[in-house]
Amino acid sequence: MVNSEFIKYGAVNLEDITAIHLNGDFDSVLNLLQGQVTSDCTLISEQIGQISSLCNEKGFILCNFEIIVDQNEWLIIIEKASKDIFLDEITKFLPFYKVSAEPVSYKVIGLSRKKGEPMLTQEHLILSSDKASLSMLIDKKDEFRGDLDSLSHDGWAINRKIMNDHQIISEEIGKYRPHEIGQHVNRVSFNKGCFKGQEIIARMEYLGKLKKETKLIIHSSFDDVSKFTIIGKSYHDNKKIFSSCLGKIDSFS
């Protein structure tokens, strides 16, 4: 895997992350999500979570998040700055499924493990590569006392970029479609049927020709990436800067 030498392992309290409990009949929540989010929620289980997105009707990304089932509860794990964006969109559809959306004050722990290392029973896998596995643990009672090394917030975010998960932030609402920033690979299902923005996103998958793409660039100065558009936040580690950079395909050569 490209840039795998920069992956860090350990556990981090994701203080900028919050949880939303979608409360209702289990299958009703599943049906609600299937018609709205980009991923296929039928593939989620107690230990297998999912990275996903919510788009508008024109296929532009509104927010990114994780979906997990923890002790039979459907949870949306999302940055605090994007919580209201998700709630504003999903609330329109809640009455049709007899589901409520309730923010909850659960602590979210991010865990980065070497590939194949056993997970705890309460962990939820969200990303995996040939070198590492990223998971989340919902610490509802502040009881987590893991034996993993401490991982920084930047280390966790850099791991995600290395694993080709380029996320938007709240300031980028409605600016990019999944294909532009690589989210069509790991956040979009093209097999599950309709969801908001699906028609345009599917057209780009099967009929479009990509002119731009997003890649991780490791640089020492922002002058080095001035010809690109930086997606989301850049993170620092050992005098290096890690940025998700959007540009013309031939500009990366």
Backbone bond lengths (Angstrom), bond angles and torsions (degrees), N, CA, C in turn:
res aa  C-N    CA-C-N  psi(-1)  N-CA   C-N-CA  omega(-1)  CA-C   N-CA-C  phi
1 M - - - 1.456 - - 1.526 109.80 -
2 V 1.329 117.14 134.74 1.457 122.09 -178.27 1.528 110.46 -62.50
3 N 1.323 115.78 134.48 1.467 123.42 177.73 1.529 114.27 65.24
4 S 1.322 117.93 19.23 1.463 120.70 -177.55 1.529 112.54 -65.36
5 E 1.336 117.49 -18.49 1.470 119.78 179.72 1.528 112.00 -67.56
6 F 1.317 116.90 -14.92 1.462 120.42 -179.22 1.535 112.86 -94.03
7 I 1.326 118.10 -2.17 1.464 120.55 -179.09 1.525 110.13 -67.64
8 K 1.315 115.71 136.89 1.459 122.55 177.59 1.528 108.91 -112.98
9 Y 1.339 115.84 149.37 1.458 121.46 -178.47 1.527 109.89 -117.71
10 G 1.331 115.68 147.82 1.455 119.79 179.26 1.512 111.56 145.42
11 A 1.327 116.28 -165.83 1.458 123.02 -177.16 1.520 109.82 -126.01
12 V 1.345 116.07 145.23 1.460 121.15 -179.13 1.520 109.34 -142.58
13 N 1.329 115.42 138.35 1.460 121.20 173.31 1.525 107.71 -80.18
14 L 1.320 116.95 113.72 1.461 121.54 -175.14 1.534 109.16 -85.29
15 E 1.316 115.23 82.44 1.463 121.19 -172.00 1.523 113.12 -70.69
16 D 1.333 117.46 -20.75 1.462 120.27 179.79 1.529 112.06 -90.82
17 I 1.336 116.04 8.46 1.460 122.56 -178.94 1.525 109.54 -110.28
18 T 1.322 115.90 143.97 1.457 120.30 176.13 1.521 109.32 -131.73
19 A 1.331 116.32 172.90 1.459 121.67 -178.04 1.529 110.15 -123.75
20 I 1.328 115.39 144.61 1.460 122.66 173.29 1.521 107.25 -121.77
21 H 1.328 116.10 124.49 1.458 121.37 178.81 1.527 108.96 -91.54
22 L 1.326 116.29 119.52 1.456 121.09 173.20 1.518 106.94 -90.56
23 N 1.319 114.89 103.91 1.466 122.08 -169.37 1.522 110.68 -100.15
24 G 1.317 115.49 121.59 1.453 121.18 179.19 1.511 109.72 169.00
25 D 1.317 116.30 -175.11 1.458 120.46 175.36 1.530 109.41 -56.00
26 F 1.330 117.36 136.92 1.466 121.97 -172.98 1.529 111.49 -53.60
27 D 1.323 116.70 -49.32 1.466 119.98 -177.67 1.525 111.85 -70.86
28 S 1.308 117.38 -27.75 1.464 119.98 177.44 1.522 110.56 -66.92
29 V 1.338 116.09 -41.77 1.465 119.71 176.77 1.521 110.12 -63.99
30 L 1.325 116.45 -42.57 1.461 120.72 178.56 1.527 110.62 -58.24
31 N 1.320 117.38 -46.61 1.464 121.05 -179.35 1.523 111.65 -65.52
32 L 1.326 116.81 -37.95 1.461 120.70 175.64 1.520 110.59 -58.80
33 L 1.324 116.94 -51.02 1.456 121.06 -177.08 1.524 111.83 -65.52
34 Q 1.324 117.02 -39.57 1.459 120.13 -177.93 1.527 112.01 -58.32
35 G 1.314 117.00 -33.30 1.450 120.29 -178.62 1.515 114.53 -86.14
36 Q 1.328 117.34 -3.44 1.466 120.46 -174.90 1.521 113.31 -120.45
37 V 1.312 118.14 -47.80 1.462 120.36 -171.44 1.527 110.90 -89.79
38 T 1.330 115.68 165.94 1.464 121.02 -172.85 1.525 114.04 -81.06
39 S 1.322 117.79 -22.49 1.470 121.01 -175.06 1.522 111.12 -91.92
40 D 1.327 115.76 168.77 1.462 122.06 179.52 1.521 109.36 -95.68
41 C 1.323 116.30 100.53 1.463 121.03 -172.86 1.522 113.27 -73.08
42 T 1.332 118.34 -10.40 1.466 119.63 176.47 1.524 111.43 -68.43
43 L 1.340 117.21 -14.27 1.467 121.50 -178.92 1.525 112.56 -89.31
44 I 1.331 116.98 -2.41 1.463 120.90 -178.56 1.523 109.95 -82.76
45 S 1.319 115.97 140.12 1.463 121.81 173.88 1.527 107.88 -137.17
46 E 1.308 117.30 -175.99 1.469 120.66 -175.58 1.530 112.48 -59.98
47 Q 1.316 118.36 -35.03 1.472 119.63 -179.16 1.522 113.36 -108.60
48 I 1.307 117.62 -2.23 1.458 121.31 179.21 1.524 108.68 -117.08
49 G 1.340 115.56 102.95 1.450 120.65 176.37 1.511 110.40 -88.64
50 Q 1.322 116.11 -165.71 1.456 119.66 -173.66 1.527 109.94 -155.50
51 I 1.330 116.43 136.27 1.453 119.93 169.66 1.522 107.34 -87.51
52 S 1.330 116.71 141.93 1.455 119.56 -172.27 1.521 109.95 -152.18
53 S 1.327 115.52 177.00 1.457 122.20 179.69 1.514 109.89 -145.05
54 L 1.323 114.39 160.60 1.460 122.28 172.41 1.517 106.47 -120.73
55 C 1.338 116.57 128.34 1.461 121.71 -178.24 1.528 110.17 -117.65
56 N 1.327 115.81 164.75 1.454 118.84 172.35 1.528 109.86 -90.52
57 E 1.325 116.56 -177.92 1.460 120.39 -174.94 1.529 112.87 -63.78
58 K 1.326 117.07 -21.76 1.458 120.83 179.54 1.526 112.59 -92.40
59 G 1.326 116.33 5.95 1.459 120.31 175.50 1.505 115.28 84.91
60 F 1.327 118.21 9.94 1.456 120.62 177.88 1.530 110.00 -88.28
61 I 1.324 116.37 140.50 1.459 122.00 -175.19 1.528 110.15 -73.20
62 L 1.335 115.04 130.93 1.461 121.37 176.14 1.523 111.80 -96.88
63 C 1.331 117.08 -38.34 1.461 120.49 178.62 1.515 110.07 -165.45
64 N 1.316 114.88 157.87 1.465 123.56 176.00 1.522 109.60 -114.25
65 F 1.330 116.54 152.72 1.457 120.75 -177.04 1.520 108.97 -168.97
66 E 1.332 115.45 174.87 1.459 122.44 171.42 1.525 109.25 -111.14
67 I 1.316 116.13 149.90 1.459 121.78 174.20 1.523 107.21 -119.26
68 I 1.320 116.77 126.06 1.458 120.12 177.17 1.525 109.58 -136.67
69 V 1.309 114.53 157.70 1.466 121.62 171.70 1.520 106.51 -112.52
70 D 1.323 116.14 113.54 1.454 121.84 -177.67 1.531 108.87 -119.55
71 Q 1.337 116.26 114.02 1.461 121.92 -178.26 1.532 110.31 51.71
72 N 1.334 114.36 46.66 1.466 124.05 177.05 1.533 113.52 70.01
73 E 1.334 117.72 11.08 1.456 121.44 175.83 1.535 109.56 -102.07
74 W 1.336 116.18 129.83 1.458 120.41 172.96 1.524 108.26 -79.24
75 L 1.332 116.72 122.91 1.458 121.54 -179.02 1.524 111.00 -125.09
76 I 1.315 115.58 135.47 1.464 122.45 169.28 1.519 106.86 -99.25
77 I 1.331 116.72 121.74 1.466 122.23 -179.78 1.524 107.21 -104.76
78 I 1.332 116.46 115.84 1.458 119.48 -166.94 1.527 109.74 -146.00
79 E 1.328 116.14 152.26 1.456 120.02 175.31 1.527 109.67 -60.97
80 K 1.317 115.99 141.19 1.458 120.58 -178.28 1.529 111.46 -57.10
81 A 1.331 116.52 -35.55 1.461 120.59 -178.55 1.522 112.79 -68.40
82 S 1.341 117.49 -17.78 1.465 121.29 -178.37 1.529 112.73 -107.98
83 K 1.317 116.95 -0.90 1.462 120.78 -175.66 1.521 112.22 -56.81
84 D 1.326 117.54 -48.18 1.464 120.84 -176.16 1.522 111.91 -67.63
85 I 1.325 117.00 -29.01 1.465 120.08 176.66 1.527 109.85 -62.29
86 F 1.334 115.42 -48.04 1.461 119.75 178.76 1.527 110.79 -62.62
87 L 1.310 116.39 -47.02 1.463 120.06 -177.28 1.533 111.57 -62.46
88 D 1.327 117.27 -41.36 1.464 120.17 179.62 1.518 111.55 -60.66
89 E 1.329 117.22 -36.93 1.462 121.05 -178.17 1.523 112.19 -78.17
90 I 1.320 116.74 -44.59 1.463 119.80 -173.38 1.520 112.08 -76.35
91 T 1.331 117.33 -27.69 1.469 120.95 -176.38 1.526 112.05 -60.16
92 K 1.316 117.64 -30.05 1.467 121.49 -179.93 1.520 112.15 -60.17
93 F 1.337 116.80 -27.18 1.463 121.06 -171.88 1.527 113.51 -106.26
94 L 1.329 117.36 -9.56 1.464 120.53 -175.53 1.525 114.22 -57.74
95 P 1.339 120.00 -43.46 1.469 119.14 -176.80 1.524 113.73 -61.72
96 F 1.324 117.47 -29.20 1.462 120.46 -178.27 1.529 111.88 -69.80
97 Y 1.336 117.23 -19.65 1.461 121.71 -177.72 1.527 112.74 -115.30
98 K 1.328 116.27 1.84 1.466 122.04 -177.64 1.533 110.65 55.38
99 V 1.318 114.14 47.59 1.466 122.72 -179.46 1.524 108.17 -122.01
100 S 1.312 116.92 145.63 1.462 121.70 173.37 1.521 109.21 -117.08
101 A 1.336 115.81 155.10 1.464 121.90 178.37 1.516 108.18 -116.25
102 E 1.336 115.65 115.45 1.466 120.77 -172.12 1.530 110.28 -124.58
103 P 1.337 118.58 110.60 1.469 119.83 173.49 1.530 110.45 -59.04
104 V 1.320 116.44 137.26 1.465 121.38 -179.14 1.528 108.91 -128.90
105 S 1.319 115.61 151.46 1.475 120.34 -174.85 1.521 111.58 -96.77
106 Y 1.323 117.30 51.15 1.456 121.30 176.98 1.528 109.64 -82.14
107 K 1.320 115.83 142.56 1.467 120.44 173.08 1.535 108.30 -80.53
108 V 1.333 116.04 134.88 1.460 121.15 -179.92 1.532 108.41 -111.42
109 I 1.319 115.82 122.34 1.466 122.55 179.00 1.527 108.64 -105.29
110 G 1.328 116.65 127.80 1.457 121.00 173.35 1.514 110.22 -95.41
111 L 1.320 116.64 134.21 1.467 121.18 -178.87 1.521 110.02 -125.87
112 S 1.312 115.52 128.62 1.453 122.33 177.13 1.518 108.20 -113.51
113 R 1.321 116.35 118.27 1.469 121.78 -176.26 1.521 110.36 -122.20
114 K 1.317 114.77 156.44 1.457 119.27 171.48 1.526 108.79 -68.40
115 K 1.317 115.97 146.97 1.456 121.56 -177.71 1.525 110.76 -54.67
116 G 1.321 116.48 129.18 1.453 121.57 178.14 1.506 114.67 90.85
117 E 1.334 118.25 -9.26 1.455 120.93 178.51 1.534 109.52 -69.65
118 P 1.322 118.94 133.81 1.469 120.53 -177.06 1.524 112.41 -61.24
119 M 1.335 115.30 143.63 1.457 121.12 176.07 1.527 109.54 -98.49
120 L 1.312 115.34 159.51 1.455 120.81 170.42 1.522 109.61 -72.31
121 T 1.332 116.50 157.48 1.462 119.51 -176.91 1.519 112.42 -63.19
122 Q 1.346 117.46 -26.01 1.464 119.93 -177.44 1.526 113.55 -94.94
123 E 1.329 117.24 8.26 1.468 120.67 177.23 1.527 110.64 -84.22
124 H 1.346 115.22 154.69 1.454 122.21 178.78 1.526 108.79 -128.95
125 L 1.318 116.86 111.55 1.460 122.26 -179.45 1.525 109.99 -66.49
126 I 1.348 117.55 132.27 1.464 120.05 177.74 1.523 113.21 -122.22
127 L 1.332 118.27 -27.11 1.462 121.49 179.20 1.518 109.14 -146.42
128 S 1.325 115.65 145.04 1.456 119.19 -179.16 1.524 109.72 -147.58
129 S 1.322 115.92 144.52 1.461 122.05 175.15 1.525 107.56 -137.97
130 D 1.317 116.72 -172.82 1.462 119.45 179.09 1.522 111.93 -76.87
131 K 1.347 117.76 -5.80 1.462 121.28 -178.93 1.525 113.22 -115.90
132 A 1.319 117.66 -29.07 1.461 119.38 -170.24 1.521 111.64 -149.56
133 S 1.324 114.57 160.27 1.461 122.60 173.39 1.519 108.15 -129.32
134 L 1.317 116.47 132.61 1.459 121.98 176.15 1.520 108.58 -109.62
135 S 1.319 115.46 132.72 1.457 120.28 -179.23 1.526 109.79 -138.47
136 M 1.320 115.04 167.22 1.457 121.52 177.23 1.515 109.59 -126.06
137 L 1.306 115.17 144.61 1.460 122.16 177.58 1.525 107.72 -124.86
138 I 1.323 116.13 130.59 1.460 121.20 179.17 1.519 108.34 -94.83
139 D 1.327 115.08 110.29 1.461 121.72 -176.56 1.532 108.29 -97.90
140 K 1.324 116.78 88.03 1.466 121.59 -172.30 1.522 112.69 -74.80
141 K 1.332 117.07 -24.07 1.468 120.32 -175.05 1.520 112.94 -121.84
142 D 1.341 115.72 17.39 1.469 120.90 179.79 1.525 111.40 54.50
143 E 1.333 114.93 48.59 1.463 120.86 -176.54 1.528 113.74 -112.53
144 F 1.326 117.97 -4.89 1.466 119.77 -174.48 1.524 111.19 -67.79
145 R 1.305 115.84 124.16 1.460 122.95 176.68 1.526 107.83 -134.27
146 G 1.302 116.34 72.00 1.451 120.42 -175.90 1.519 111.91 -77.29
147 D 1.322 115.89 162.55 1.460 121.01 179.66 1.527 111.43 -102.84
148 L 1.336 116.99 16.42 1.453 120.39 178.30 1.526 110.65 -82.68
149 D 1.318 115.90 157.28 1.459 120.30 174.26 1.521 109.80 -64.81
150 S 1.319 115.29 159.54 1.459 120.27 177.20 1.528 109.68 -75.38
151 L 1.330 115.15 137.41 1.464 122.10 178.91 1.522 107.92 -119.04
152 S 1.323 117.85 137.30 1.461 120.66 179.80 1.530 110.51 -78.90
153 H 1.337 115.55 162.09 1.459 119.76 175.32 1.528 110.80 -60.89
154 D 1.331 116.14 -41.23 1.457 119.27 178.91 1.523 110.83 -64.66
155 G 1.346 116.76 -39.03 1.460 120.16 178.53 1.514 112.10 -60.59
156 W 1.333 116.28 -42.41 1.473 120.98 177.61 1.532 110.31 -62.25
157 A 1.329 116.94 -46.74 1.462 121.05 -178.42 1.526 111.55 -65.92
158 I 1.324 117.18 -38.24 1.463 120.45 177.80 1.520 110.55 -64.84
159 N 1.322 116.87 -41.60 1.470 119.91 176.44 1.520 111.09 -54.16
160 R 1.326 116.07 -43.30 1.466 119.89 -178.46 1.526 110.76 -64.64
161 K 1.309 117.22 -39.56 1.463 119.85 178.56 1.533 110.82 -66.28
162 I 1.330 116.51 -41.17 1.468 119.94 178.02 1.527 110.34 -60.08
163 M 1.334 116.10 -33.32 1.463 121.05 -179.63 1.532 111.83 -90.15
164 N 1.345 114.88 21.02 1.469 123.22 173.01 1.527 113.97 62.32
165 D 1.327 115.51 35.10 1.457 120.01 173.28 1.524 107.73 -108.40
166 H 1.321 115.72 95.41 1.459 122.28 -177.51 1.526 108.40 -100.30
167 Q 1.329 116.24 109.81 1.452 121.62 -172.91 1.522 111.84 -102.87
168 I 1.336 115.07 150.49 1.456 119.14 174.26 1.527 109.38 -89.54
169 I 1.328 115.25 163.32 1.458 121.73 173.19 1.529 108.14 -113.11
170 S 1.333 116.67 172.95 1.463 120.44 -172.18 1.527 112.43 -60.33
171 E 1.330 117.64 -28.60 1.465 120.52 179.45 1.531 112.72 -71.23
172 E 1.332 116.89 -9.66 1.469 120.75 -177.12 1.522 112.45 -108.93
173 I 1.309 117.02 19.19 1.462 121.56 179.99 1.528 110.44 -56.09
174 G 1.316 116.19 128.20 1.460 121.22 173.15 1.515 115.79 71.44
175 K 1.337 118.30 15.94 1.466 120.66 -178.05 1.525 113.14 -96.48
176 Y 1.327 117.43 -28.91 1.458 120.19 -171.15 1.524 111.42 -130.99
177 R 1.318 114.84 145.94 1.460 121.01 171.53 1.532 108.47 -94.59
178 P 1.350 117.30 159.01 1.473 119.83 -174.90 1.521 114.96 -53.27
179 H 1.346 117.90 -39.58 1.464 119.60 -176.22 1.522 112.41 -65.10
180 E 1.306 117.74 -29.85 1.463 120.38 -177.48 1.521 111.91 -66.85
181 I 1.334 116.71 -31.00 1.467 118.50 -175.80 1.536 112.03 -119.37
182 G 1.313 115.92 21.70 1.459 120.79 172.46 1.516 115.44 77.47
183 Q 1.315 117.63 6.88 1.467 118.88 -177.68 1.526 112.79 -75.85
184 H 1.336 117.76 -13.36 1.465 119.53 176.84 1.526 111.55 -66.55
185 V 1.340 116.57 -18.79 1.467 120.38 -177.89 1.525 111.59 -79.41
186 N 1.347 117.22 -44.92 1.464 118.83 -172.24 1.529 115.03 -122.55
187 R 1.335 118.31 0.03 1.467 119.57 179.42 1.522 113.61 -121.83
188 V 1.325 117.68 -3.89 1.461 120.79 -175.41 1.527 109.86 -122.87
189 S 1.335 116.36 133.74 1.460 121.92 171.87 1.524 108.70 -102.32
190 F 1.325 116.09 128.80 1.457 120.85 176.96 1.525 111.38 -101.21
191 N 1.332 116.24 11.65 1.463 121.09 -177.25 1.523 114.09 -115.05
192 K 1.331 117.73 -14.48 1.473 119.04 -168.42 1.524 113.87 -87.00
193 G 1.325 119.33 -12.52 1.454 120.05 -176.28 1.510 111.97 106.36
194 C 1.309 116.16 -160.38 1.463 121.55 -168.97 1.526 112.89 -73.52
195 F 1.310 114.85 144.14 1.456 124.03 168.35 1.522 106.10 -151.34
196 K 1.291 117.57 169.46 1.457 120.55 -176.29 1.532 110.56 -61.87
197 G 1.324 116.41 123.13 1.459 122.11 -178.59 1.511 114.26 86.77
198 Q 1.329 117.21 1.11 1.465 121.46 -172.41 1.526 112.96 -61.34
199 E 1.317 117.81 -39.64 1.467 120.30 -174.85 1.527 111.61 -61.54
200 I 1.318 116.53 -45.20 1.469 120.04 -179.21 1.527 110.73 -71.67
201 I 1.331 117.00 -41.28 1.470 120.49 -179.98 1.531 110.66 -63.66
202 A 1.333 117.07 -40.28 1.465 120.97 178.33 1.527 111.01 -67.07
203 R 1.324 116.92 -36.65 1.464 120.17 178.21 1.525 110.81 -63.13
204 M 1.324 115.94 -38.47 1.464 119.45 177.82 1.531 110.91 -67.22
205 E 1.341 116.24 -34.43 1.463 120.70 -179.21 1.528 111.41 -68.41
206 Y 1.321 117.02 -43.33 1.460 120.13 -169.94 1.527 113.98 -101.90
207 L 1.334 117.50 -22.40 1.459 119.79 -175.46 1.523 113.54 -121.97
208 G 1.331 117.02 -20.84 1.459 120.05 -174.89 1.519 112.82 -83.76
209 K 1.313 115.02 161.99 1.459 121.91 174.95 1.522 107.67 -121.94
210 L 1.318 116.01 117.29 1.458 120.52 -176.34 1.531 111.23 -68.01
211 K 1.325 115.18 129.89 1.452 120.66 175.39 1.528 111.46 -104.71
212 K 1.359 115.19 -23.16 1.458 120.79 179.52 1.511 109.96 -128.10
213 E 1.318 116.21 156.08 1.459 121.60 175.22 1.517 109.46 -150.35
214 T 1.316 115.65 167.75 1.462 121.37 179.61 1.520 109.40 -117.68
215 K 1.323 115.61 132.83 1.458 121.69 177.26 1.521 109.24 -136.42
216 L 1.325 114.96 155.46 1.458 120.43 173.15 1.524 108.96 -75.91
217 I 1.325 115.84 128.35 1.467 121.43 173.23 1.528 107.94 -120.50
218 I 1.320 116.30 128.98 1.462 122.48 177.26 1.522 106.92 -99.82
219 H 1.329 116.94 120.90 1.458 120.72 -171.75 1.523 110.03 -140.85
220 S 1.316 115.94 168.98 1.462 120.74 -178.63 1.521 112.19 -109.02
221 S 1.327 116.98 -13.28 1.464 121.70 179.57 1.521 108.59 -148.65
222 F 1.338 116.94 147.15 1.453 119.56 178.74 1.524 111.68 -68.78
223 D 1.319 117.36 -15.95 1.466 120.03 172.90 1.531 110.74 -63.14
224 D 1.332 115.66 -28.72 1.467 120.43 -178.73 1.518 112.61 -66.69
225 V 1.328 117.36 -22.80 1.471 120.99 -176.34 1.522 111.30 -121.54
226 S 1.325 116.53 24.66 1.462 121.07 -174.75 1.529 112.98 -64.87
227 K 1.344 118.12 -23.50 1.463 120.09 -179.66 1.521 112.67 -83.65
228 F 1.353 116.78 -2.28 1.458 121.32 -179.52 1.526 111.06 -108.36
229 T 1.321 115.53 162.51 1.466 122.16 168.54 1.516 107.86 -97.41
230 I 1.312 117.92 124.66 1.462 121.24 180.00 1.520 109.55 -83.97
231 I 1.324 115.54 126.65 1.459 122.52 179.85 1.522 108.82 -95.29
232 G 1.338 116.26 131.03 1.458 119.69 179.21 1.519 111.46 67.70
233 K 1.328 114.99 -145.07 1.461 121.06 -177.42 1.531 110.55 -103.92
234 S 1.319 115.34 153.51 1.462 121.38 170.52 1.524 108.31 -98.21
235 Y 1.331 116.06 150.01 1.461 120.61 -176.66 1.524 109.75 -130.03
236 H 1.331 115.15 151.10 1.460 121.26 -174.70 1.525 111.22 -111.71
237 D 1.331 114.66 143.40 1.464 120.93 173.31 1.518 108.84 -156.36
238 N 1.346 115.67 119.83 1.464 122.02 174.34 1.538 111.94 51.74
239 K 1.337 115.81 52.04 1.466 123.81 176.55 1.524 113.35 67.62
240 K 1.330 117.40 12.58 1.457 121.59 175.09 1.526 109.17 -113.41
241 I 1.314 115.77 148.53 1.459 122.20 178.23 1.523 108.25 -113.17
242 F 1.316 115.88 133.29 1.461 122.06 -178.72 1.532 108.25 -112.08
243 S 1.333 116.21 116.57 1.460 121.03 -176.25 1.528 110.88 -130.99
244 S 1.327 115.29 139.55 1.463 121.47 170.36 1.519 106.77 -85.28
245 C 1.337 116.94 114.64 1.454 121.54 -171.09 1.534 111.23 -114.55
246 L 1.325 114.45 126.82 1.463 121.90 178.10 1.508 109.07 -100.92
247 G 1.324 115.78 129.24 1.457 119.75 178.53 1.515 111.24 -163.68
248 K 1.311 116.58 177.89 1.457 121.10 176.51 1.532 109.17 -61.93
249 I 1.309 115.57 143.19 1.456 120.54 -174.37 1.522 111.80 -54.46
250 D 1.337 117.08 -42.70 1.464 118.64 -177.25 1.524 113.42 -76.54
251 S 1.337 118.03 -5.26 1.460 120.12 -179.21 1.529 112.55 -80.52
252 F 1.340 117.40 -8.77 1.462 120.68 -179.94 1.525 112.47 -89.50
253 S 1.307 117.26 -10.18 1.467 119.70 -176.16 1.520 110.87 -75.85
